[in-house]
Amino acid sequence: MEHQDLLSGLIRLHVLHHAVEDEVYGQWMIEELGRHGYRLSAGTLYPMLRAMEKKGYLVSEQRRAGRSIRRIYRATPLGRDALEIARGKVRELIGEMMEPR
């Protein structure tokens, strides 16, 4: 992904946003991010999800989905708080970025 270092924070916020709204799983998240122009492989997303879980923003559990087992993620209270803080910071940044020069 081009500019991955810059966009990875936005991707994490996007993941957290959806994990606050509802439970998510990796393949669905890859497809959802793809609808927004992000091209992530499983090899990029899954380590990101595990890191977010390790930091306490997400919690996961394994569930059977047909013949396979799927890891389902949802936001923790810490993740919800972090997203609220990030929303304020994103609003502030967008305001600055959209000011006429």
C-alpha positions as a printed Julia matrix, in Angstrom:
101×3 Matrix{Float64}:
   0.0     0.0    0.0
   1.37    3.38  -0.99
   2.11    5.7    1.96
   1.41    2.85   4.38
   3.24    4.51   7.26
   1.04    7.6    6.97
  -2.25    5.82   6.35
  -1.87    3.03   8.91
  -3.22    5.27  11.68
  -6.32    6.01   9.61
  -6.77    2.31   8.95
  -6.59    1.58  12.68
  -9.22    4.24  13.34
 -11.4     2.77  10.63
 -11.09   -0.7   12.19
 -11.86    0.68  15.63
 -14.87    2.6   14.3
 -16.4    -0.59  12.91
 -15.47   -2.64  15.98
 -17.36   -0.12  18.12
 -20.42   -0.34  15.87
 -20.48   -4.14  15.68
 -18.31   -7.23  15.72
 -15.89   -7.54  12.81
 -13.66  -10.22  11.36
 -10.57   -9.97   9.2
 -11.88  -10.79   5.73
 -14.9    -8.51   6.16
 -12.57   -5.73   7.33
 -10.28   -6.21   4.31
 -13.31   -5.89   2.02
 -14.67   -2.87   3.91
 -11.34   -1.09   3.78
 -11.15   -1.95   0.06
 -14.44   -0.1   -0.48
 -12.65    2.98   0.86
  -9.63    2.56  -1.39
  -7.32    0.8    1.06
  -5.65   -2.32  -0.32
  -4.57   -4.52   2.57
  -3.48   -8.11   2.55
  -4.28  -10.53   5.34
  -0.57  -10.42   6.16
  -0.91   -6.72   6.93
  -4.33   -6.62   8.6
  -4.11   -9.6   10.94
  -0.93   -8.46  12.7
  -2.55   -5.02  13.05
  -5.65   -6.57  14.66
  -3.49   -8.63  17.03
  -1.47   -5.53  17.98
  -4.67   -3.56  18.65
  -5.88   -6.42  20.82
  -2.57   -6.59  22.69
  -2.82   -2.85  23.41
  -6.33   -3.35  24.8
  -8.37   -1.61  22.08
  -9.97   -4.84  20.81
 -10.94   -8.18  22.26
 -11.48  -11.3   20.17
 -12.97  -14.73  20.34
 -13.07  -17.65  17.97
 -16.39  -18.73  16.49
 -17.38  -21.44  14.1
 -18.55  -20.14  10.73
 -19.69  -23.12   8.71
 -16.72  -25.45   8.46
 -14.15  -22.87   9.45
 -13.37  -21.01  12.62
 -13.39  -17.23  12.48
 -11.79  -14.79  14.92
 -14.33  -12.09  15.78
 -13.19   -8.72  17.14
 -15.06   -6.05  19.05
 -13.98   -2.85  20.75
 -13.2    -2.75  24.46
 -14.12    0.17  26.71
 -10.54    1.43  26.2
 -11.05    1.2   22.44
 -14.32    3.13  22.67
 -12.66    5.86  24.73
  -9.73    6.04  22.32
 -12.08    6.38  19.37
 -13.93    9.26  21.03
 -10.64   11.07  21.64
  -9.56   10.37  18.06
 -12.84   11.74  16.68
 -12.13   15.08  18.31
  -8.58   15.13  16.97
  -9.73   14.18  13.47
 -12.37   16.94  13.49
  -9.73   19.46  14.53
  -7.33   18.26  11.83
 -10.0    18.3    9.12
 -10.93   21.84  10.13
  -7.34   22.95   9.71
  -6.85   21.05   6.47
  -9.98   22.54   4.91
  -9.21   26.16   5.78
  -8.6    28.29   2.7
  -4.96   29.1    2.14
